[in-house]
Amino acid sequence: MLQSEIYERARLARDPRFDGQFFIGVNTTGIYCRPICPAVSPKRENIAYFPSAAAAGEAGFRPCLRCRPECAPGTPAWSGTSTTVRRGLRLISSGALDDGNVEQLADRLGVTSRHLRRLFGRHLGASPLAVASTQRLHFAKRLIDETSLPMSCIAEAAGYGSVRRFNDSMKANYGRTPRELRNGSSRRGLTVDAATLSVRLAYRNPFEWQSLLKFFALRATPGVESVVGDRYRRTASLNGSHAIIELQANEASGHLLLTLYGVATTSLFETVQRCREMFDLDAPIADISAVLERDPVLAGLLQKQPGVRVPGSWDGFELAVRAILGQQVSVKAATTLAGRIATSYGEELALPDGVEHGELSRVFPQAERLQRARIENCGIIRARAGTIRVLARAVSRGELSFDASQDPEEFCEALKSIKGIGDWTAQYVAMRCLKNPDAFPASDLGLIKAIDRPLRVTPARLLARAEEWRPWRAYAALLLWGSDANSGG
């Protein structure tokens, strides 16, 4: 079936599975909509399909004020088949084009700017700058609708540089000033004070919040992370200031509620994007399932976990330390050791007056703090402590980074060059830190047990079988780990 026919059926059915995967430009009104827009469906001859909101905007269409394209689940970070596009989208989400320099972005990705524009045009229908501009525009619109932030703060948070530029952009794209948009919005009382801000994060269905919550709960570093009831909370250090991040699901309305304590306006966009990746909100579940359900074992697991996600990480170094601690010990033991490191070497949490931090008390130590630390005193065996120190030195000196722009295979090789880090650790870190959807720790005993209980499968045979699961092997791993709560590092 042609892609346009698929889009047409999804539009007429208002199929929520396609929300955010394409957008509809209406020639008679000059606006673009989500496929679930409640407005009367226009005639087919009056519409055009676009693979991204940026493509619709670049074609001259304005966002619909009724269905609010800015609230759609994000474009999957691996959109299309290009690894370069996937990495580029992650960098743009982290603000790599705030200065508008496509050449520098292309250099980080190891391609020419001309080739990068060609790839974005092929897979997203828009240039890198258009993608960044649309992302900034949509983020600002959500803050207008969902918060009481002053317009000057929204302009700063969305990266406009000046209120005048912000006003001009909103007027050009929505036909209204920011204040007119706020007066016409249907905000539900989400407010902001000196320390607290709440925003909604849409996700792509199906989405299993409880499974994610269970995963994080088992691995929550004492003092740094906690899962209480249906809420995940953690501490963070953003541009030298401490903060608390809290997420809670509202499954009835299809979003997570992100509440931030002590996060500066300038760090707001970065924080939101990191939380989206941490909880894998934009995973293209339909594409993943179409590949994995061909395997009879995974097909059965998909029926039980149709909304499987790959949990990300807040900080790459923190997760890498946690992965090293998890080598050949139980999840519970590794969590205890991580808590001891945080207590001994992490900074004491410092927040604005009046912010309740509960059981959270520490910010996980940065690499500079651990490169000479005597962490053997925390009950960690000497060899493993030495590996963590070498890792910390490599990160401190800039010899190793968790930059999303790097090639995952090269990253794994660099990580494995550190004595004490093998393929399992490297693949696990690439899966959760770099968000590589094809990372796969084939030597993991939990994966081998889940795929074949009598243990006839070797890591080499499992790796060969997993060739059929590409490019979604990380999701296959989560499905298999999901059958054993104590697996998965």
N, C-alpha and C positions, 0 to 999 in steps of 0.2 A: 504494500500500500504506500502511495506517495505521502511524503511528510505533510504536504498541504491538506491532504484528505484526512489525515490523523488530526491535525489541528482543527479542521472544520468540524469533525465529529465531537472533539473535546469542547469546542466553543458552544456548539448547539446544546450539548449535554451539561454545560457548565461544570465539567469534570474537575474536581479539586486536585486530582493527582497531577494535573498539568499546570497548576498555579505556579507562576514564576519561571516556567520552562519556555514560554513564548508569550508574546504580547500582540494585541490586535490594534492596528491603526485604522481609524474610521475616517475615510476620505471626506465625508460630508460634514463632519464636525471638527476635524483637525485634532482630535484627541486620541490617545492610546489607552487601552484597557487591559485588565487581566482577563483570562478566559472565564473567570467566575463572576464577571461584572453583572449585577442584577438588572441593569438597564435593558430595554427592549433590544433584542439582537438585530443588528443592521443586516441588510441584504448582502449576500456574498460578494456581489460585484462592487460593493462600496467599501470593502475592507482590504487590508494588506497585513501579512503576518511578519513578525520580526522575532529573531531568536533571543533578543535581549531588550531591556528597556532603553539602553543606550542607543541601540540601532533605531528604535522608534523615535527617540528624541533627535537623533542626528538627521532623520528624514523629515523633521519639521513638525512632528506631532507633540501635543502637550499632554501631561498626565491627567487622567480622569480624576475628578474630585469625588466621585461617588465610590468607585471601587478601590481607589488609593493604591496605585501600583507600588508605592514605596513600602507598603505593608506585605507585599508578596514575599514568600521565602526567597532567599538569595539565589543567584545563579550558581550552580554547583562549581566548586573551585577547579574541577577537572573537566569543565565544559568542553565538548568536542573530543577529539582524539589527541590533541597536542599537549604534551607535557609542558612545553614552554608556555602555552596559554594558561595552564593550570597554575604554574609557578608565578606567572606574571599577575594573575588575578589576586593571588595571595599577597603579593607585594603591594599592589595597588590598594588592597583593603587595609594594609598597614601604613598607608600614607606615602608610598614611594613616589607618587606623582603630584604631591602637594605643591611642588615647585614647577610643575609642568614640563620637566625635563625627560622626554622620552628616550633620548640618547643614553642617559645614565641608567635608566631602567633596562634598556637593551643590553648595555655592558654587563650589568649584574646577571643577566640571563644568558650571556654568552652568544648573542646574536646581534645582527645589525638592526638599527632602528627601522630600516625599510622592511626587513623580513618580519620584524615584530608586528608592524602595522598590517602586513599582508596576512599573518596568522590570525590576528584579532579580527580582521575583516572577514576571513573565511569562517571562523568558528563562532563569532559573536555578532557579526554584521556591523561592527562599529570600531572606531580607533581606540587605542589605549586612553587617550585624553578624554574622549567622549565617555568611556566607561567610568573613569575617575570623576568626571563632572556630574554624571547621573547619580553615582553613588553619593557624592556630597550633597546634591540636591535632595535626594530621597531621605537622607539622614536628617537634614535640616527640617524637612516637612514633617517627619515623625516627631521631632522635638517640639515643633510648633503645636501639633495636634495633641500630644500626649503629656506635655509638661508645662509648668508655669515659668520656665526659664526666661529671663529677659532676652530680648532679641539680640542684644550685643553679645550675650553669652552663647546663643545658638550660632551666630555668625562665626564666633571664634571656634566653637566645638566642631563645626562642619568644615573648617579650614578655608573660609572665604577671605580672611585677611582684613576685611573692613566691612562695616555695616552697610556702606553704600553699595559695595559689590554684591553683598548678600541680598539687599533690597532689589537691585536691578535684576539679579538672576531669578528671584522668585516671581517678580512681575513679568519677566519675559517668558517664563515657563508655565506659570499658572494663571497669568492674566490678572493677578491680584497681589497686593502688597502682603508682607508677612502678617501684619496686624489684621488685615481683612480676612486672611486665611484662618487666623486664630479665632476671630469673632464668629466665623462660620463653622468652626469645628464642633464635634460632639465629644469633647473631652470628658473623661470620667473621673475627674478629681485627682489625677496623679499630680502631686505637688513637689516642689523642691524647696529646701531650706538651705542653711549654710553648710550642711553636711550630708544631706540625703537626696537622692534622685532615683526615680523609678521609671523604667521604660519597658515596653513590650518587645519581645523577640519572637517573630513568627517562625514556625518550623514547617518542614515538609512532612506530610503524613504518608504512611503511618509512623507514629513516634511513640516509643515506649520509655516514658520518663522513669518508671519504677525500675526498669532494668539498668538504666544508666545510673540511677541513684544508688542502687545496690552495688554496682561496680565501684563507684567512688567511695561509698561507705566502707567497704572492706579495705580500701587502700588509703583512707584519710589519715594524713600525718597529724598526730596529736599536737594541739596548740596552733596548728597552721590551717587545718581543714576540719570540717565537721559536717555530719549529716544528721539532722534532728527532724524527725517526722518526715515531711515531704520537701524539706529545704536543704539545699547545699550551700555552705558558707565557707569562705576562705579569706586569708589575709593576703595582701599584695603590697609591693613597693613600686610606686609609679613616679618616675622622675624625682626620686628622693623622698617622696611623701608616702606615708602608710595609708592603707585603705582596707575596707572589707567589702567583699563581693558576695552577694546573696542571690540565689536563683530558686524560683518556685514555679511549678507548672500550673497553668489553668487550662487543663485539657479540653474543657467544654468549649472554650473560645479559641483553642488552637494556638496558644502562645506560651512562652515562658515570661514570667515577670522578673526582670533584673533590677535589683535594688542595690545602689552603690552608696557607700558611706566614706566620705573623705576623698572622693575622686575629683580632681581639679577639672575644670571645663576643658582645658587643653588636652587632657588624657581621655576624654569621654569616648571619642570615636574609636580610638585604639582599644579601649576596654571592651566596648560592645563587640567589635570584630573578634577579639580574642575569645570572648565568651561564646560567640557563635561557633567558632572552630572547636572550642573545648567540648561542646556538646553536640557537634556534628549536625547542626540544624538544617543544613542545605544538602544533605546526602540525597542523590537521585535514586530513591529506593526502587522505583520501577525498573530502571536500567540494571541495578545490582541484582535484583531478584531474577530478571530474565536470564542472566548468565548462571547464577548459582543454583537455580532450581533444576538445572539439567543433571546435577549430581543427586542420586537418590538419597544419600545421607543428609546433604544440605537442604534438599527439598522438604524433608520432614522437619528439620529444625526451623526452616523459614515459616512453616505453618504455625509454629509455637512462638516465633520471634519475628513477625513480619516487618517490624520497624527497627531492625538491628542498626546500631550506630557504633562507630569506632570512637571511644572516648579520647579526647585530646589531652593536652596539658596546658597549664597556665604558663609554666616557665620550662624551657628546654633543659637547662642545667639541673634544676630540681628533679625533673623526671628522670634524667640520666643517672643521677645519684641514687634515686629510688630503684631504678632498674638494676644497678650494680648490687645494691643491698639485697635484692630479691633473687640473686643467683644461688640456686641450690638450697634455698630455705623457703619456708612457707610464707604465704602472703601476710599472715598475722605477724610473724617474726620480723619480716622486712619493715612492716609498718611501725612496729615498736622501735626498731633501730633508727628509722627516719625521725621519729619523735625525739629520741635522745639527742640526735645531731641538732635538731631545731632548738631544743631547750638549751644545749650547751653553747652553740655558736650563732644562733639566730638573733636578730635584733628584737628587743622588747617592743611590742606593739604600741605605737603612739598615735592616738586619734584625737580629733577635736572634742572638746568638752561636750558631754551629753550623749555621745555615741556609745551604745551598749554593745560590748564585744563578747560577753558571755564567756564560753570556754576557750575562745581564740585569744592567744597571748603572744605569739611569736610570728615573725616573718622569716621564712626559710633563708638561710645564709647564702650570700652571693659567692661566686667562685673565688674571689679574692680572699675571702674569709677562711676558706677551707684548704688553700693550697699548701699551708704548713701546719694545719691543725692536727693535733694528736687524737684523732677520732678513735683510736684503739681504746681509749678510756671510756668510750660509749658501749663497749662490748663487741666491737667489730673486729674480726680477725685481721691480722697484720697485712696479709696480702691484699685483702679487699680494701682496707684503709689506704694502702699505698696506691691502688688503682684510682681511688677517688681523688687523692692528692694530685696525681699526674693529670687526671681529667681537669681538675680545677686550674692547674697551671696552664694547660693548653688553652682553656677558655679565657683565662686572664690575659694571656699573651696574644690572643687573637689568632692562634693557630687552629682553633676549632670553634665553629659557631653553629647555631641552630637556625640560621637564616633560611627562610623558605625558598629563596631563589636558587639554592644549590641543587645539584643533581643528587637524588637520593642514593644512587649506587656509590658515587664518590664520597658522600657523607659517611656511608656505612664502612667503606674502606678506611677512611680517616679515623673513624671511631675504633675500628678493630686494630689499628696500629698501636693502640695503647694496650700494654700488657695487662691481661686480666679481663679484657672485653672481647667476647667472641661474637659469632654471627647471631646467636639468639638475642643478646643484648642490643646489638646494632639494629637489627630488624625491628625489635620492639620499640626502640627509641624513634626510629624513622616512622613507624606506624603512628605513634601518638604525638610526637613533637613536630615532625615535618608534614604530618597528615598525608603520608604517601599511601594511597588506597590499595597499592599492590604489594606493600611490605608483608613479609610472611616468615615468621620464625619457625622454620620446618623442623628444627630439632626439639621443639617443645614437647615434653612428655604428655602434657594435657591434651594437645592436639592429636598426638598419636593414639592415645587412649580413646579419645572421642570418636575418631574415625574407624578404629578397629580395636575393640576391647581385648581380643586374645593377643594383641601386640605382635602380630605378624608383619605389620608395616614398619619399615625403617624410615628414617628421615629422608633418605634419597628417594624412596618410593612415594612418600607423601609429597615431596617436592614435584615429582613427575606427575602425580595425579592433580596437583594444584595448578598445573599449566592450563587446565581447562577452566579454571576459575578467574583467570586474568581478564581485566585489570583490577579485580575486586577481591584479591586474596586476603587483604586485611579484614574485610567483612566476613569472609569465610572463617577466619581465625576466631573472630568474636562469636560467631554462631557456635563453633565447636567449644570454645571456652564457656559459653553460656550453659552448656550441659553439665558443667562442673564449676560451681561458684568459687572454688579455691584455686582455679587455674588462672593463668594470664599475667603473672608477674606482679 
